[in-house]
Amino acid sequence: ALIPAAIDQDPYWRITRDVAPKLGYYKPAQIHCRFLPGLGAGGKMSASEPETSIFTIDPPDVVKRKIWNAFTGGKPTVVEQRKMGGDPTICSVFQYFYFLFEEDDGKLAERERKCRAGEILCGECKTELTERVVKFLTEHQKRREKARNIIDKFHLKR
């Protein structure tokens, strides 16, 4: 079985690799993954804190609220942001572009440059991300409803 695990799980994998052969099992292999961070400060996504995640069933107004409340790498004021720029490395909105909503590496690099230079504000990124996420989820939800009628064809029979 392949179990995705972030770097914080490394100590447990190391112990398992030491103990497994002594118990007659193979050593497990480990693949470190980068996970999509949550929308809150600290980047942790949690189902127990729904505001930190965008769910595939979220309606557009909920998506908009979550994105507009998301933690960013921006400065407290527009003046400071324009003067000192933002920090996309800690910005959950930028991470959503990075992982899911910007396929063009050149455009992503340009967004990062503009952020650091203060040429783009967090609100502009949030507006664009909201549009992209809502468009994606609207289409996904339509397809999901269509799939409800045929899902039984794909269930394995035991």
JOLIN-V993987 format. One line per field, one symbol per residue. ss: DSSP state (~ for helix, > for strand, _ for the rest). phi: phi as a letter, one per 40 degrees, with the letter a starting at -180 (. if undefined). burial: b if it has 16 or more other ideal C-beta (glycine too) atoms within 10 Angstrom, else e. Layout:
# JOLIN-V993987
ss->???
phi->???
burial->???
This chain:
# JOLIN-V993987
ss->____>_~~~~~~~~~~~~~~~~~________>_____________>__>~~~_______~~~~~~~~~_________~~~~~~~___~~~_~~~~~~~~~~___~~~~~~~~~~~~~____~~~~~~~~~~~~~~~~~~~~~~~~~~~__~~~~____
phi->.cbcaccccddccccccccdcccgbccccbbcbccccccccggccaccbdccbbccbccdccdccccccccbccccbcdccccbgbbccbcccccccdcbbacccccccccccccccgcbbdcccccccdcccccccccccccccccdcbcccbcccb
burial->eeeeeeeeeeeebeeeeeeeeeeeeeeeeeeeeeeebbbbeebeeeeeeeebbbeeebeeeebbebbeebbbbbbeeeeebeeebbebebbbbbbbbbeebbeeeeebeebbebbbebebbbeebbebbbebbbeebeeeeeeeeeeeeeeeeeeeee
